[in-house]
Amino acid sequence: PVDANSNQDDLDNDADSNNDGTDDGEALAAGLNPLSDAAANSGTVGAVAVAGNAIEVETGVSLLDPNQSLAFVAMGTSGVSILDVSDPLVPIILSVVALPGDNQDVAYLASEGLLLVAGGDSGLHLVDVSDAMRPMLDETIDVGGTASRVTSFGLRPFVASGSEIVQIDILAGGIV
């Protein structure tokens, strides 16, 4: 006997587990979950082409709309793309920020609506992304070298710059 509560038994013993007229194998081949006909979440779920080489990605929730999921993509000399990834099947490019330098890394401070961008020889870019459709470069801070990576502990960004880790004071606009 088949245990009615076991999805695996359903797949093993019934060619059409949910009686929708589509064979389970055909549903899987079409990228669907054979038990619900919803999209099966395996492999690539959604994709979108960006204007440059996608180097690093950071995700977070929009400051203005807590139901909006965002992705921030560092794209080298092409700046940063901001995407709405609320629907993982259909990511949407909201905006692109042209920034100087070779932008290699991003860190998002959701509570401030602020994106930190490691901009290579240009330094650390502070980008206001509180409105993801209209991002604005607030300031670029010289880190005394090449900003290649960035992370943050609260409002204190740490930037990898050559053989140094540089701590930045955002409020003062400089190195601690």
C-alpha positions as CSV (number, residue, x, y, z in Angstrom):
1,P,0.0,0.0,0.0
2,V,1.0,3.6,-0.7
3,D,1.3,6.0,2.2
4,A,-0.9,8.9,1.2
5,N,1.3,11.3,3.2
6,S,4.5,10.4,1.4
7,N,5.4,12.5,-1.7
8,Q,8.2,10.1,-2.6
9,D,5.8,7.2,-2.7
10,D,3.5,9.3,-4.9
11,L,6.3,9.9,-7.4
12,D,7.5,6.3,-7.4
13,N,4.1,4.7,-7.8
14,D,2.0,7.2,-9.8
15,A,2.8,8.6,-13.2
16,D,0.6,11.6,-12.5
17,S,0.9,12.4,-8.8
18,N,-1.4,15.4,-8.7
19,N,-3.9,14.1,-11.4
20,D,-3.5,17.2,-13.6
21,G,-3.1,15.2,-16.8
22,T,0.7,15.7,-17.0
23,D,3.1,12.8,-16.4
24,D,5.4,13.5,-13.5
25,G,8.5,13.0,-15.7
26,E,7.1,15.5,-18.2
27,A,6.5,18.0,-15.5
28,L,10.1,17.7,-14.2
29,A,11.4,18.0,-17.7
30,A,9.4,21.2,-18.1
31,G,10.9,22.6,-14.9
32,L,7.7,22.1,-12.8
33,N,7.2,20.5,-9.5
34,P,5.2,17.3,-10.4
35,L,3.2,17.6,-7.1
36,S,2.0,21.1,-7.6
37,D,2.9,22.3,-11.1
38,A,4.6,25.3,-9.6
39,A,8.1,26.1,-10.9
40,A,10.7,23.7,-9.6
41,N,13.4,25.5,-7.8
42,S,16.5,23.8,-9.0
43,G,19.3,25.3,-11.0
44,T,18.9,28.8,-12.4
45,V,15.6,30.3,-11.2
46,G,15.8,33.7,-12.9
47,A,18.5,35.8,-14.7
48,V,18.9,39.2,-16.2
49,A,21.7,40.6,-18.2
50,V,23.5,43.6,-16.7
51,A,25.4,46.4,-18.5
52,G,28.9,45.2,-17.5
53,N,30.7,42.2,-16.0
54,A,28.9,41.2,-12.8
55,I,31.7,40.9,-10.2
56,E,30.0,41.0,-6.8
57,V,26.4,40.9,-5.6
58,E,24.9,42.0,-2.3
59,T,21.2,41.7,-1.4
60,G,18.9,43.4,1.0
61,V,15.5,44.9,1.6
62,S,14.5,48.3,0.2
63,L,14.4,51.2,2.8
64,L,11.2,52.6,1.3
65,D,9.4,49.3,0.7
66,P,10.1,46.4,3.1
67,N,8.4,44.0,0.6
68,Q,10.9,44.8,-2.1
69,S,14.0,42.7,-2.3
70,L,17.0,44.3,-3.9
71,A,20.3,43.1,-5.4
72,F,23.3,45.4,-5.9
73,V,25.8,44.3,-8.5
74,A,29.4,45.7,-8.8
75,M,30.3,45.8,-12.4
76,G,33.9,47.1,-12.6
77,T,34.2,50.2,-14.8
78,S,30.5,50.0,-15.6
79,G,29.5,51.1,-12.1
80,V,26.7,49.4,-10.1
81,S,23.4,47.9,-11.2
82,I,20.4,47.9,-8.8
83,L,17.9,45.1,-9.4
84,D,14.4,44.3,-7.9
85,V,14.6,40.6,-7.1
86,S,11.3,40.4,-5.3
87,D,10.1,37.9,-7.9
88,P,13.1,35.5,-8.3
89,L,11.8,34.3,-11.6
90,V,11.8,37.8,-13.1
91,P,14.6,40.1,-11.8
92,I,14.2,43.7,-13.0
93,I,17.0,46.2,-13.4
94,L,15.8,49.4,-11.6
95,S,18.8,51.6,-12.2
96,V,22.5,51.7,-13.1
97,V,24.9,54.1,-11.3
98,A,27.9,55.2,-13.3
99,L,30.8,55.5,-10.9
100,P,34.5,56.2,-11.4
101,G,37.1,53.5,-10.9
102,D,37.0,49.7,-11.1
103,N,34.1,48.9,-8.8
104,Q,34.8,45.5,-7.3
105,D,32.7,45.0,-4.2
106,V,29.5,46.3,-2.6
107,A,28.1,46.4,1.0
108,Y,24.5,47.5,1.7
109,L,23.5,49.4,4.9
110,A,19.7,48.8,4.6
111,S,18.9,50.9,7.7
112,E,20.6,53.9,6.1
113,G,19.7,53.3,2.5
114,L,23.4,53.5,1.8
115,L,25.5,51.4,-0.6
116,L,29.2,51.2,0.0
117,V,31.2,50.5,-3.2
118,A,34.9,49.6,-3.3
119,G,35.9,51.7,-6.4
120,G,39.5,50.7,-6.9
121,D,41.9,53.6,-7.2
122,S,38.9,56.0,-6.9
123,G,38.4,55.0,-3.2
124,L,35.2,54.1,-1.3
125,H,32.0,55.4,-2.9
126,L,29.0,56.2,-0.7
127,V,25.8,55.9,-2.8
128,D,22.4,56.9,-1.5
129,V,20.1,54.1,-2.6
130,S,17.1,55.0,-0.4
131,D,15.2,55.3,-3.7
132,A,16.5,52.4,-5.7
133,M,15.1,54.0,-8.9
134,R,17.2,57.2,-8.3
135,P,20.5,56.4,-6.7
136,M,22.9,59.2,-6.1
137,L,26.6,59.3,-5.4
138,D,26.9,61.1,-2.1
139,E,30.7,61.1,-1.6
140,T,33.9,59.3,-2.5
141,I,36.4,58.8,0.3
142,D,40.1,58.4,-0.4
143,V,41.3,55.2,1.3
144,G,45.0,55.9,0.6
145,G,45.3,53.1,-2.0
146,T,43.1,50.8,-4.1
147,A,39.7,49.9,-2.5
148,S,39.2,46.3,-3.6
149,R,36.8,44.9,-0.9
150,V,34.3,46.4,1.6
151,T,32.3,45.2,4.5
152,S,30.7,47.1,7.4
153,F,30.1,46.8,11.1
154,G,27.2,49.2,11.6
155,L,28.3,52.6,10.3
156,R,31.9,51.6,10.3
157,P,33.0,50.3,6.9
158,F,36.2,48.3,6.6
159,V,38.0,48.5,3.2
160,A,40.7,46.2,1.9
161,S,43.3,48.5,0.3
162,G,46.5,46.7,-0.8
163,S,48.1,45.2,2.3
164,E,46.0,47.3,4.7
165,I,42.5,47.1,6.1
166,V,41.2,50.7,6.4
167,Q,38.4,51.6,8.8
168,I,36.2,54.5,7.6
169,D,34.2,57.0,9.7
170,I,31.2,57.7,7.4
171,L,30.0,60.7,9.5
172,A,33.5,62.4,9.4
173,G,34.1,61.3,5.8
174,G,37.5,59.8,6.3
175,I,39.8,57.2,7.6
176,V,39.6,56.5,11.4
